[in-house]
């Protein structure tokens, strides 16, 4: 497969050349010297970077280069050196996190399997000792839930299948198989979305489930039909999360997965499989990475699953995802706060939304930022880092430390209404019901599909007493926000000019923030972990007695939207000269009438 892909050859040799020089890319930390010995561990970022480095992902480019190179000696020598070095370092190390051991197992099995005929007996023995020691530790110290457990189950399954003469092989195989079956049942929604509600972890866990399914098929250890059906739906969801810029929509603890690391390239292949299963991708001529993942199997093995049905409005773990025929995308977070015990990679983002335009991100989730920068991580997880509403300076879900949550907001969809040329989505959450004067946040989105860009956000805050209300709108880097008045902002980038008209029951103060750290972080995006970039954020703030109605209308000026006027007194919007929209809330349901 590698030799048949002429385009990948130069990339493989280039990455391998970097490893030969002693350097490799560590996601979130840039280029790092390949030094596995402990140093500067008092710095959290150095300790975490070493942890990632010691997963041995840098072996993969050496292995791949050795498989296609005419002269393999330099690559084989480097692999042997690293196998000996890691064995020595591991002997002197304290216990590692079981997920790190699991990823090492996968990398070591791949290395030893592909190069078993070319490695010296001593190097192979060093690799096997490291591998079996790691498998023992995973069995003893495995986690009890989350994406780490899926990695660990896959590693045990791999070890059991690929080391058939080891006296623990059968036990590892059975345990890994059982972990994976149970994790698919307990950690993945029926619609195919991973329960951590994070793009990154959906893609990683889906890819790992696929690897297990393929290995099981090859060696006669099949997984259940329910496992296979959910796996197909996971691939379908992965394809829905793709972005036109080559990356993915950023939901929860994630970045845009647009790089070339092992996890990112495999994620794109997994999404490619989903496109094929949904009937929108290539039936033949799979990419080399997908061919490697499937290892000789075809998408036909998944049968005709529900994910193959073509729709324009999808539901995945509470996210509503719409793609229209003009190349525009809307994402609306209307779901529960993840499965119990799986919320540590979620964010306090209830009723947030994203809007992507053709080949361009517009209103975005800024991203996951970092696992080691405490201030950046606190911002990334907070309500103010999402396109939603904060009340009385409180997060919609209580954040505890870097990975914990207290009371999580419970959101739920309350309505879907389709009309000729668009639809209305409505939802609510109870995150602010814990305030001394409880508040329920209800939000409706009105999306027009048959006009130049036209989109309404209708917020209804129901409760009593006086509150401080803030609404946040995060644009991607490169956009400019030009305030025209307290009630109108113009967003500009390249060929786009989008007007945002603002109306509320009470006067609203608007402000633009970009690249600010004080008094709190605001105006940032993180396209990749560890890389923070200034980007404009619009903040609308008002102090009001409740209930309170706030409306934001986004439109691209054109013949049908030359003038947009919002009238809060009778809950209506005039759009150009030919359309008037009325809205009203009936309990938790938003009703819209068009004339």
Backbone torsions as a table, in degrees:
resi	resn	phi	psi	omega
1	UNK	NA	-45.3	180.0
2	UNK	-63.3	-41.4	-177.6
3	UNK	-69.3	-24.4	-178.8
4	UNK	-80.5	-10.0	-177.2
5	UNK	-105.1	88.9	-177.3
6	UNK	-62.8	-33.0	-177.7
7	UNK	-68.0	-27.1	-177.4
8	UNK	-85.2	-15.6	-173.1
9	UNK	-59.6	-46.8	-178.1
10	UNK	-65.4	-36.7	178.9
11	UNK	-65.9	-40.1	178.9
12	UNK	-62.9	-47.8	-178.9
13	UNK	-66.3	-35.5	179.2
14	UNK	-64.7	-46.1	179.2
15	UNK	-65.4	-40.0	178.9
16	UNK	-65.8	-35.5	178.5
17	UNK	-62.4	-37.6	176.8
18	UNK	-62.6	-42.4	178.6
19	UNK	-65.8	-39.0	177.8
20	UNK	-61.7	-31.0	179.2
21	UNK	-80.9	-4.8	177.0
22	UNK	97.6	14.0	-178.1
23	UNK	-131.0	151.8	177.1
24	UNK	-151.8	158.8	178.1
25	UNK	-83.6	123.6	175.5
26	UNK	-107.8	115.1	-175.6
27	UNK	-52.3	127.1	-179.8
28	UNK	89.4	-10.7	-176.3
29	UNK	-131.5	2.2	177.2
30	UNK	73.4	-159.4	179.8
31	UNK	-70.0	131.2	-179.9
32	UNK	-132.2	143.3	175.1
33	UNK	-68.7	139.6	-178.6
34	UNK	-82.5	81.9	174.5
35	UNK	-123.0	110.0	-173.6
36	UNK	-84.8	-15.0	-179.5
37	UNK	-68.2	149.4	-179.4
38	UNK	-69.2	134.2	175.0
39	UNK	-161.2	148.0	178.7
40	UNK	51.8	37.2	-174.8
41	UNK	-77.3	-5.3	175.2
42	UNK	-73.5	-14.9	175.9
43	UNK	-93.6	120.5	-176.6
44	UNK	-55.4	-40.3	-177.5
45	UNK	-67.6	-33.9	178.4
46	UNK	-71.3	-40.1	178.7
47	UNK	-63.3	-41.1	-178.7
48	UNK	-71.0	-40.2	178.3
49	UNK	-62.0	-41.0	178.0
50	UNK	-65.2	-39.1	178.4
51	UNK	-56.8	-45.5	179.2
52	UNK	-67.4	-40.6	179.8
53	UNK	-60.6	-40.6	-176.3
54	UNK	-75.9	1.2	171.1
55	UNK	-75.0	-11.5	172.8
56	UNK	70.6	28.2	175.9
57	UNK	-61.9	-24.2	-177.9
58	UNK	-68.6	-10.6	175.4
59	UNK	-68.7	-30.8	-174.0
60	UNK	-58.4	-50.2	179.9
61	UNK	-62.5	-32.3	176.4
62	UNK	-66.0	-43.1	179.5
63	UNK	-63.4	-46.5	-178.0
64	UNK	-64.8	-41.5	179.0
65	UNK	-63.0	-39.4	-179.3
66	UNK	-66.6	-26.0	-178.9
67	UNK	-76.5	-24.1	-176.4
68	UNK	-114.4	-8.8	-177.1
69	UNK	-80.3	145.7	174.2
70	UNK	-69.6	-43.3	177.0
71	UNK	-106.6	107.5	-173.8
72	UNK	-92.2	-8.8	-165.3
73	UNK	-57.6	-44.7	-177.1
74	UNK	-62.4	-40.3	-178.2
75	UNK	-71.5	-42.3	178.7
76	UNK	-63.8	-42.7	179.4
77	UNK	-61.1	-40.6	180.0
78	UNK	-66.3	-42.2	178.0
79	UNK	-59.8	-46.6	-179.6
80	UNK	-61.8	-42.5	178.3
81	UNK	-58.4	-44.2	-178.1
82	UNK	-70.7	-33.9	176.4
83	UNK	-64.0	-45.3	177.5
84	UNK	-64.2	-43.7	-177.1
85	UNK	-63.2	-46.5	-178.8
86	UNK	-63.9	-39.3	179.4
87	UNK	-59.0	-41.8	178.9
88	UNK	-68.0	-44.5	-179.6
89	UNK	-63.8	-41.4	-178.6
90	UNK	-63.9	-35.0	179.5
91	UNK	-63.5	-30.6	-176.8
92	UNK	-96.0	0.2	-174.0
93	UNK	-93.5	155.4	170.9
94	UNK	-78.8	-177.1	-176.8
95	UNK	-65.7	141.2	179.4
96	UNK	-102.2	159.3	173.1
97	UNK	-60.4	140.0	-174.6
98	UNK	-64.1	-27.7	178.3
99	UNK	-70.4	-33.0	175.6
100	UNK	-65.1	-41.5	176.9
101	UNK	-61.4	-39.0	-177.7
102	UNK	-64.6	-45.3	-179.7
103	UNK	-65.9	-35.8	175.5
104	UNK	-62.8	-42.7	178.4
105	UNK	-55.8	-46.2	-178.4
106	UNK	-63.0	-43.0	179.6
107	UNK	-68.1	-39.4	179.9
108	UNK	-68.8	-39.5	178.6
109	UNK	-63.5	-44.2	178.4
110	UNK	-60.5	-44.0	-178.8
111	UNK	-63.7	-50.5	-175.9
112	UNK	-68.9	-32.4	-179.7
113	UNK	-70.0	-48.5	-176.2
114	UNK	-72.2	-31.0	-173.3
115	UNK	-110.3	16.7	-172.9
116	UNK	-61.3	-28.3	-179.1
117	UNK	-86.2	-5.4	-175.7
118	UNK	-117.8	-18.6	179.3
119	UNK	-77.5	150.3	173.6
120	UNK	-69.1	158.6	179.5
121	UNK	-60.1	-37.0	-179.0
122	UNK	-66.5	-42.8	-179.3
123	UNK	-67.9	-40.6	178.3
124	UNK	-62.3	-41.5	179.4
125	UNK	-63.9	-41.5	178.4
126	UNK	-61.6	-42.6	178.5
127	UNK	-65.1	-40.8	-179.9
128	UNK	-66.9	-38.4	177.9
129	UNK	-63.5	-43.9	178.2
130	UNK	-61.8	-40.8	-177.1
131	UNK	-65.6	-50.4	-176.4
132	UNK	-69.7	-34.6	175.6
133	UNK	-62.0	-41.5	179.4
134	UNK	-64.7	-41.3	179.8
135	UNK	-62.5	-41.1	176.0
136	UNK	-57.3	-47.1	-176.2
137	UNK	-67.7	-36.4	176.9
138	UNK	-62.1	-45.1	180.0
139	UNK	-59.3	-39.2	-175.8
140	UNK	-80.5	-36.9	-169.0
141	UNK	-116.3	16.5	-173.7
142	UNK	-60.9	152.8	177.5
143	UNK	-75.1	173.1	-173.9
144	UNK	-105.9	-12.0	179.3
145	UNK	-164.8	177.0	175.3
146	UNK	85.8	179.3	-176.1
147	UNK	-65.7	-25.8	177.6
148	UNK	-61.7	-41.4	-178.9
149	UNK	-63.2	-35.1	179.2
150	UNK	-66.7	-43.1	174.2
151	UNK	-57.7	-44.2	-176.5
152	UNK	-68.0	-40.5	176.1
153	UNK	-61.9	-41.2	178.3
154	UNK	-63.8	-42.4	-179.7
155	UNK	-62.6	-43.3	178.6
156	UNK	-65.3	-40.2	178.1
157	UNK	-63.0	-45.0	176.4
158	UNK	-58.2	-49.4	-177.4
159	UNK	-61.3	-41.0	179.9
160	UNK	-65.0	-39.6	-179.0
161	UNK	-75.1	-41.6	-170.0
162	UNK	-89.6	-9.6	176.8
163	UNK	-122.2	60.5	-169.2
164	UNK	-63.7	-21.3	-178.4
165	UNK	-89.7	-6.6	178.4
166	UNK	-72.8	138.6	-172.9
167	UNK	-68.0	-14.6	176.3
168	UNK	-99.8	2.4	-172.3
169	UNK	-58.1	-47.3	-176.5
170	UNK	-63.2	-38.9	178.8
171	UNK	-66.2	-42.1	178.7
172	UNK	-63.9	-43.2	-178.9
173	UNK	-60.5	-49.2	-178.4
174	UNK	-64.4	-42.7	-179.8
175	UNK	-65.2	-45.0	179.0
176	UNK	-61.8	-43.0	179.1
177	UNK	-61.8	-43.6	-179.2
178	UNK	-65.9	-41.8	178.6
179	UNK	-60.5	-45.2	-176.5
180	UNK	-67.7	-42.8	177.3
181	UNK	-59.8	-45.8	-177.5
182	UNK	-68.6	-39.4	179.4
183	UNK	-64.3	-40.0	177.4
184	UNK	-62.3	-39.4	-179.8
185	UNK	-68.8	-41.3	-170.7
186	UNK	-95.8	-23.8	-172.6
187	UNK	-107.9	-1.9	-177.0
188	UNK	-124.3	128.1	176.4
189	UNK	-63.0	158.7	179.1
190	UNK	-60.8	-27.4	180.0
191	UNK	-82.0	-2.5	174.4
192	UNK	103.6	-0.3	-179.8
193	UNK	-88.8	134.4	175.8
194	UNK	-64.2	140.9	-173.0
195	UNK	-68.8	-11.4	176.4
196	UNK	-79.5	-8.7	174.8
197	UNK	55.0	42.0	179.0
198	UNK	-129.4	133.2	178.9
199	UNK	-56.5	-51.1	-176.7
200	UNK	-54.9	-50.4	-173.9
201	UNK	-78.0	-23.6	170.7
202	UNK	-64.7	-46.0	-176.7
203	UNK	-68.4	-42.5	-178.9
204	UNK	-65.8	-47.0	-178.0
205	UNK	-68.3	-37.9	177.6
206	UNK	-62.3	-42.3	177.8
207	UNK	-63.6	-40.8	179.1
208	UNK	-66.3	-40.5	175.1
209	UNK	-60.8	-39.7	179.9
210	UNK	-64.4	-42.1	178.4
211	UNK	-60.2	-42.1	179.3
212	UNK	-65.3	-42.7	-179.5
213	UNK	-60.8	-43.5	-179.7
214	UNK	-64.0	-47.4	-178.9
215	UNK	-63.9	-39.8	177.3
216	UNK	-62.1	-42.1	177.8
217	UNK	-60.6	-43.2	-175.4
218	UNK	-67.7	-33.4	-172.5
219	UNK	-111.3	10.8	173.7
220	UNK	79.7	24.1	176.8
221	UNK	-116.5	66.1	-172.9
222	UNK	-64.7	151.3	172.2
223	UNK	-95.1	166.9	-173.9
224	UNK	-69.0	162.4	176.3
225	UNK	-62.3	-36.0	178.3
226	UNK	-63.8	-40.5	176.3
227	UNK	-59.3	-48.9	-177.5
228	UNK	-63.9	-39.6	-179.4
229	UNK	-64.9	-43.6	178.5
230	UNK	-67.1	-36.6	178.0
231	UNK	-60.6	-41.9	177.4
232	UNK	-62.0	-40.8	179.1
233	UNK	-68.6	-35.9	176.3
234	UNK	-60.5	-41.8	177.8
235	UNK	-63.7	-40.5	177.8
236	UNK	-61.1	-43.8	177.3
237	UNK	-62.5	-41.6	178.5
238	UNK	-56.2	-40.3	179.4
239	UNK	-67.2	-32.4	178.1
240	UNK	-70.0	-23.9	-177.9
241	UNK	-86.4	-2.8	177.7
242	UNK	-66.8	148.2	175.8
243	UNK	-114.0	154.4	-178.3
244	UNK	-63.9	-19.0	-176.7
245	UNK	-87.0	8.6	177.4
246	UNK	98.2	-11.6	177.9
247	UNK	-102.9	-147.8	-177.9
248	UNK	-132.8	159.4	171.4
249	UNK	-64.0	136.8	-176.7
250	UNK	-93.7	108.5	177.1
251	UNK	-122.7	129.5	178.5
252	UNK	67.6	-152.4	-179.7
253	UNK	-72.4	93.8	-177.2
254	UNK	-164.1	166.3	162.4
255	UNK	-115.5	-162.4	-172.7
256	UNK	-87.4	0.1	174.1
257	UNK	52.2	43.0	-175.8
258	UNK	-102.7	3.7	-175.9
259	UNK	-88.8	-158.6	-174.2
260	UNK	-122.8	18.9	177.8
261	UNK	-68.4	169.1	178.9
262	UNK	-54.6	-50.3	-176.9
263	UNK	-64.4	-37.2	-177.5
264	UNK	-71.7	-41.9	179.6
265	UNK	-68.2	-38.8	177.4
266	UNK	-67.2	-35.9	179.1
267	UNK	-62.2	-41.3	179.6
268	UNK	-65.6	-37.4	177.6
269	UNK	-66.6	-39.5	178.5
270	UNK	-63.2	-41.6	176.8
271	UNK	-65.3	-35.4	176.2
272	UNK	-61.0	-41.7	175.9
273	UNK	-59.3	-41.9	178.6
274	UNK	-62.0	-38.9	177.6
275	UNK	-62.4	-39.5	179.0
276	UNK	-66.0	-43.4	-179.3
277	UNK	-67.0	-28.9	177.9
278	UNK	-84.4	-0.2	177.9
279	UNK	79.8	17.2	-177.0
280	UNK	-116.2	0.0	-178.1
281	UNK	-113.8	-173.3	-179.6
282	UNK	-74.7	129.9	176.8
283	UNK	-78.3	-32.2	178.2
284	UNK	-127.4	163.1	-179.7
285	UNK	76.7	43.9	178.6
286	UNK	-58.2	154.3	174.1
287	UNK	-64.6	155.0	178.6
288	UNK	-56.4	-37.2	-177.9
289	UNK	-66.8	-38.6	176.5
290	UNK	-69.0	-38.6	176.9
291	UNK	-60.9	-38.3	178.2
292	UNK	-66.3	-42.2	179.9
293	UNK	-64.3	-43.0	-177.7
294	UNK	-78.3	-22.6	173.2
295	UNK	51.8	47.6	176.3
296	UNK	99.9	-13.1	178.3
297	UNK	-86.3	164.9	-178.3
298	UNK	-118.8	157.2	178.7
299	UNK	-61.9	-19.4	179.3
300	UNK	-61.0	-22.0	179.9
301	UNK	-63.7	-20.1	-179.0
302	UNK	-84.4	-9.3	178.1
303	UNK	71.5	-163.0	-176.7
304	UNK	-101.3	79.9	-177.4
305	UNK	-80.6	166.6	-179.1
306	UNK	-60.0	-29.3	-176.4
307	UNK	-62.7	-18.4	-178.2
308	UNK	-71.0	-15.8	179.8
309	UNK	-68.4	133.2	179.6
310	UNK	-86.8	126.0	173.6
311	UNK	-135.1	170.1	175.3
312	UNK	-108.8	-15.1	179.8
313	UNK	-126.9	111.7	-173.5
314	UNK	-111.0	155.8	173.6
315	UNK	-120.3	130.9	-179.6
316	UNK	-144.6	102.5	178.2
317	UNK	62.0	26.5	-177.7
318	UNK	97.1	-16.3	172.9
319	UNK	-78.6	130.7	171.4
320	UNK	-99.7	124.2	-174.8
321	UNK	-120.6	121.7	179.3
322	UNK	-122.6	132.3	172.8
323	UNK	-123.7	123.3	-179.3
324	UNK	-100.3	173.5	-174.7
325	UNK	-77.1	2.5	173.4
326	UNK	-97.5	4.6	178.6
327	UNK	84.9	16.4	-179.3
328	UNK	-102.1	149.4	-176.5
329	UNK	-130.3	138.0	173.9
330	UNK	-125.3	133.3	175.4
331	UNK	-125.2	130.8	-177.3
332	UNK	-130.8	124.3	-177.9
333	UNK	-89.8	103.5	-177.0
334	UNK	-120.4	15.2	-169.3
335	UNK	-100.1	176.5	174.5
336	UNK	-65.9	169.4	-176.7
337	UNK	-86.4	54.7	177.4
338	UNK	72.9	171.5	174.7
339	UNK	-73.5	152.5	175.8
340	UNK	-54.7	130.0	179.7
341	UNK	83.1	-1.9	-177.6
342	UNK	-118.5	20.3	-174.0
343	UNK	-94.0	0.8	-172.2
344	UNK	-71.0	-12.9	173.9
345	UNK	-109.3	10.8	173.9
346	UNK	-88.3	171.3	178.4
347	UNK	-126.2	163.9	178.0
348	UNK	-83.1	68.4	-167.3
349	UNK	-122.0	24.9	-176.0
350	UNK	-56.3	134.8	-179.6
351	UNK	65.0	18.7	172.2
352	UNK	-74.9	162.0	178.4
353	UNK	-144.4	163.6	173.2
354	UNK	-133.1	151.0	175.9
355	UNK	-132.8	125.3	175.7
356	UNK	-116.5	137.5	176.2
357	UNK	-101.4	167.8	-179.0
358	UNK	-52.6	118.5	176.8
359	UNK	62.6	21.3	-178.0
360	UNK	-156.2	133.0	172.7
361	UNK	-81.3	138.6	178.9
362	UNK	-113.5	-87.1	177.8
363	UNK	-91.9	124.2	-165.6
364	UNK	-131.4	162.1	161.6
365	UNK	-82.3	120.7	-173.7
366	UNK	-59.6	-24.0	176.2
367	UNK	119.1	-175.7	-175.7
368	UNK	-89.0	-20.1	174.6
369	UNK	67.4	-69.8	-171.5
370	UNK	-165.2	155.5	170.5
371	UNK	-102.7	-9.2	-174.6
372	UNK	-120.9	-21.2	176.0
373	UNK	-85.9	104.5	-171.4
374	UNK	-63.3	-39.9	-179.2
375	UNK	-68.0	-42.8	179.1
376	UNK	-64.9	-40.1	-178.8
377	UNK	-67.2	-40.3	178.5
378	UNK	-61.1	-40.2	177.8
379	UNK	-65.3	-46.9	-175.6
380	UNK	-58.9	-35.4	-176.0
381	UNK	-85.6	-11.0	-171.0
382	UNK	-81.8	163.9	177.7
383	UNK	-64.5	-35.5	-175.9
384	UNK	-71.0	-8.5	176.8
385	UNK	-94.4	20.2	-177.7
386	UNK	-141.3	160.4	-178.1
387	UNK	-83.0	72.9	-178.7
388	UNK	-151.5	-161.5	-172.0
389	UNK	-119.4	137.2	173.0
390	UNK	-110.9	141.6	179.7
391	UNK	-122.9	129.5	176.8
392	UNK	53.2	37.7	174.0
393	UNK	62.9	21.6	179.6
394	UNK	-106.6	144.6	172.3
395	UNK	-71.2	150.1	179.7
396	UNK	-66.7	-29.4	171.3
397	UNK	-122.6	142.1	-176.6
398	UNK	-74.2	122.5	-178.8
399	UNK	-96.4	130.0	179.3
400	UNK	-123.3	107.3	178.1
401	UNK	68.0	-154.7	-174.9
402	UNK	-86.1	-21.7	-176.5
403	UNK	-134.5	-5.0	-174.8
404	UNK	-98.6	159.6	173.4
405	UNK	-135.0	147.9	170.9
406	UNK	-91.0	-118.1	178.8
407	UNK	-74.6	121.1	178.3
408	UNK	-93.1	137.0	176.6
409	UNK	-63.2	138.6	177.1
410	UNK	-108.6	109.2	178.9
411	UNK	-99.0	157.5	176.1
412	UNK	-154.1	143.1	174.5
413	UNK	-69.9	143.1	-178.7
414	UNK	-120.9	-7.2	178.8
415	UNK	-176.2	148.0	171.0
416	UNK	-139.1	119.7	-179.9
417	UNK	-128.5	124.4	178.0
418	UNK	-101.7	137.9	173.0
419	UNK	-130.2	168.7	-177.8
420	UNK	-65.7	105.6	-179.8
421	UNK	101.8	13.1	177.7
422	UNK	168.4	-165.7	-180.0
423	UNK	-158.1	164.9	176.7
424	UNK	-123.6	128.6	173.1
425	UNK	-115.2	137.0	175.5
426	UNK	-134.5	151.7	-178.5
427	UNK	-158.3	168.1	177.8
428	UNK	-146.5	160.1	172.0
429	UNK	-142.8	158.2	-174.2
430	UNK	-110.0	20.2	-176.0
431	UNK	-59.3	-29.9	-179.6
432	UNK	-96.4	10.7	174.1
433	UNK	-70.1	-14.2	179.4
434	UNK	-82.9	-8.1	179.9
435	UNK	-68.6	156.5	178.1
436	UNK	-53.6	-39.0	171.1
437	UNK	-110.9	97.3	-170.4
438	UNK	-60.0	146.5	179.6
439	UNK	-133.3	139.5	170.5
440	UNK	-109.7	127.9	177.7
441	UNK	-98.4	121.9	175.2
442	UNK	-116.8	139.9	-177.8
443	UNK	-139.0	136.5	173.4
444	UNK	-122.0	140.9	176.4
445	UNK	-117.3	128.0	178.3
446	UNK	-112.9	116.5	-172.8
447	UNK	-118.6	126.7	178.1
448	UNK	-102.0	128.1	-177.2
449	UNK	-98.9	-19.2	-171.6
450	UNK	-109.2	15.6	179.5
451	UNK	-127.8	165.1	166.6
452	UNK	-53.2	158.0	-168.4
453	UNK	-44.0	118.6	-178.9
454	UNK	-148.7	124.7	-168.6
455	UNK	-155.5	131.7	179.5
456	UNK	-117.9	140.8	172.8
457	UNK	-118.3	115.2	-176.1
458	UNK	-114.4	112.6	-179.1
459	UNK	-108.0	137.1	178.2
460	UNK	-130.5	116.4	-179.6
461	UNK	-106.4	111.7	-173.7
462	UNK	-106.4	128.4	179.5
463	UNK	169.4	-161.2	179.3
464	UNK	-132.0	164.2	177.6
465	UNK	83.8	176.8	-177.8
466	UNK	-99.1	136.5	-176.2
467	UNK	-139.4	156.1	169.8
468	UNK	-94.6	123.9	-175.6
469	UNK	-118.9	130.7	177.6
470	UNK	-128.9	132.5	174.5
471	UNK	-113.4	136.2	-174.1
472	UNK	-118.6	139.7	178.2
473	UNK	-135.7	109.3	-174.4
474	UNK	-101.1	116.2	174.9
475	UNK	-92.6	157.1	177.8
476	UNK	-72.6	164.7	177.8
477	UNK	-61.2	146.5	179.9
478	UNK	97.5	-19.6	175.5
479	UNK	-80.0	149.5	173.7
480	UNK	-116.5	137.7	177.6
481	UNK	-109.2	120.1	-177.9
482	UNK	-114.7	104.4	179.2
483	UNK	-68.2	127.2	175.5
484	UNK	-95.9	-31.4	178.3
485	UNK	-167.0	-177.1	175.6
486	UNK	-67.0	-15.3	-175.5
487	UNK	-115.1	9.7	-179.2
488	UNK	-155.3	134.8	177.0
489	UNK	-131.3	142.3	176.2
490	UNK	-112.1	125.8	178.0
491	UNK	-100.4	132.0	-176.2
492	UNK	-133.3	136.5	170.6
493	UNK	-162.8	127.1	-178.9
494	UNK	49.0	-121.9	-175.5
495	UNK	-83.4	-3.6	-173.5
496	UNK	-94.5	140.2	171.2
497	UNK	-139.0	109.4	-173.9
498	UNK	-119.9	129.4	179.6
499	UNK	-95.3	136.3	172.6
500	UNK	-116.1	112.8	178.6
501	UNK	-99.8	135.4	-171.2
502	UNK	-121.5	135.6	177.2
503	UNK	-147.4	145.3	179.2
504	UNK	-153.9	167.0	178.7
505	UNK	-68.0	-24.9	-180.0
506	UNK	-123.4	158.4	177.8
507	UNK	-58.3	139.1	-177.7
508	UNK	-115.8	131.3	173.0
509	UNK	-94.7	127.2	179.4
510	UNK	-111.6	146.0	178.7
511	UNK	-149.0	148.9	178.5
512	UNK	-107.0	132.3	-179.1
513	UNK	-126.8	140.7	179.9
514	UNK	-152.1	122.2	176.0
515	UNK	63.4	38.0	-177.5
516	UNK	-101.9	142.9	176.3
517	UNK	-113.9	-18.7	-179.2
518	UNK	-130.0	145.7	-3.6
519	UNK	-70.8	-15.7	172.2
520	UNK	-148.0	159.7	179.5
521	UNK	-59.9	137.6	173.5
522	UNK	-166.0	145.1	177.2
523	UNK	83.1	47.7	179.9
524	UNK	-137.2	151.7	165.8
525	UNK	-132.0	157.3	178.7
526	UNK	-130.0	88.1	179.4
527	UNK	-59.2	-29.6	176.3
528	UNK	-137.8	153.6	179.2
529	UNK	-57.9	133.7	178.9
530	UNK	84.5	-3.7	-179.3
531	UNK	-117.7	106.2	-177.5
532	UNK	-105.4	133.7	-178.7
533	UNK	-132.7	137.4	177.9
534	UNK	-63.7	141.4	177.5
535	UNK	-154.5	147.6	-173.7
536	UNK	-73.8	138.9	174.4
537	UNK	-127.3	129.6	174.2
538	UNK	-94.2	129.8	176.3
539	UNK	-117.5	125.9	174.2
540	UNK	-107.8	128.1	-176.1
541	UNK	-132.6	138.0	172.4
542	UNK	-151.9	154.4	173.2
543	UNK	-110.4	127.1	-170.5
544	UNK	-153.8	151.2	164.6
545	UNK	-75.5	146.0	-179.9
546	UNK	-96.8	154.5	7.8
547	UNK	-76.1	160.5	-177.0
548	UNK	-137.6	137.5	179.1
549	UNK	-114.3	128.0	176.6
550	UNK	-128.9	133.0	179.3
551	UNK	-127.1	132.9	172.8
552	UNK	-123.0	127.7	179.4
553	UNK	-115.3	124.7	176.8
554	UNK	-108.7	131.3	178.8
555	UNK	-153.0	150.7	175.3
556	UNK	-98.2	113.7	-174.9
557	UNK	-54.4	132.1	179.4
558	UNK	-165.0	-171.6	-175.9
559	UNK	-61.7	-38.0	-176.3
560	UNK	-89.6	-5.9	179.9
561	UNK	-135.7	40.3	-176.0
562	UNK	-64.1	-29.1	-178.4
563	UNK	-145.9	128.3	178.3
564	UNK	-121.8	125.5	-180.0
565	UNK	-127.8	129.6	-179.9
566	UNK	-104.9	131.3	178.5
567	UNK	-121.3	100.9	-177.1
568	UNK	-73.2	-21.6	-176.4
569	UNK	-67.5	-34.0	176.6
570	UNK	-119.0	17.7	175.0
571	UNK	51.6	61.1	-178.7
572	UNK	-141.8	159.3	176.3
573	UNK	-134.4	124.5	171.1
574	UNK	-90.4	126.5	-178.0
575	UNK	-120.1	106.4	-176.6
576	UNK	62.8	-147.4	-177.4
577	UNK	-106.6	-1.1	-171.2
578	UNK	-123.8	2.3	-174.3
579	UNK	-143.8	133.0	173.0
580	UNK	-129.9	132.6	-177.2
581	UNK	-116.3	129.0	174.6
582	UNK	-112.6	142.0	176.0
583	UNK	-133.8	155.0	172.0
584	UNK	-157.0	149.9	177.0
585	UNK	-96.5	126.8	174.7
586	UNK	-115.0	91.8	-171.4
587	UNK	67.2	-122.2	-179.1
588	UNK	-94.7	3.4	-173.6
589	UNK	-107.8	132.3	177.1
590	UNK	-92.4	123.7	177.4
591	UNK	-106.7	132.9	-179.2
592	UNK	-125.2	133.1	173.7
593	UNK	-119.5	137.6	-179.3
594	UNK	-116.3	137.0	175.2
595	UNK	-131.6	NA	NA
